[in-house]
């Protein structure tokens, strides 16, 4: 007989509490402004007011950060895009940065991004990181028009992430099923439907996926599956850049900017 007591039901948080944890980002300290002389913008969306900053002139390129990130995560992309003659727009996801809200989800953030796209007009490109890539995929599924899409460290399946959080919280099979059911009620959609490889089958816009083989947050197999499903998409595998260092790598930035610029020439 073991001296270690097995977890009891009292040790586990209720599924509703895990749902709240799953939908509530823990935010980093705000980083300094990285856009030169930006203009502050805001758009009212189904997810509340979304904050954006814009600088430069030309076709619009939107930078979209990931879960618990901030716009400055993609700061390295701004200078070459401005130099190439683009307007650069940095968006704070709902419940992040200066945008409204305390909780959000991929579907809700996608509705917000779709509303931003409608308010701003045509977007030449979106460069998205991590969960921002999943948000972009859902927004494209909802009809967002973007000419070229760059998805960096893109996760594939929202349900897999939800199950990881459930396991981390110690939920058993019944508790996990309750959590997923509560998420369906809260989001108005089954998390199993939020799958980039499934959505990507119907996309026709050019796309470039970039992923580091040593990413321990999102496995490279995720973006490989999405790129394989997205007709005509390219996949760039890099090494040794993890999940966040990839955003500051000169080769990655150059590849993304070249992809964005290619259709503008």
Secondary structure, 3 states (H helix, E strand, C coil): CCCCCCCCHHHCCCHHHHHHHHHCCCCCCCCCCCCCCCEEEEEEECCEEEEEEEECCCCEEEEECCCCCCHHHHHHHHHHHHHCCCEEEEECCCCCCCCCCCCCCHHHHHHHHHHHHHHHCCEEEEEEECHHHHHHHHHHHCCCCEEEEEEECCCCEHHHHHHHHHHHCCCCHHHHHHHHHHHHHHHCCCHHHCEHHHHHCCCCCEEEEEEECCCCCCCHHHHHHHHHHCCCCEEEEECCCCCCHHHHCHHHHHHHHHHHHHCCC
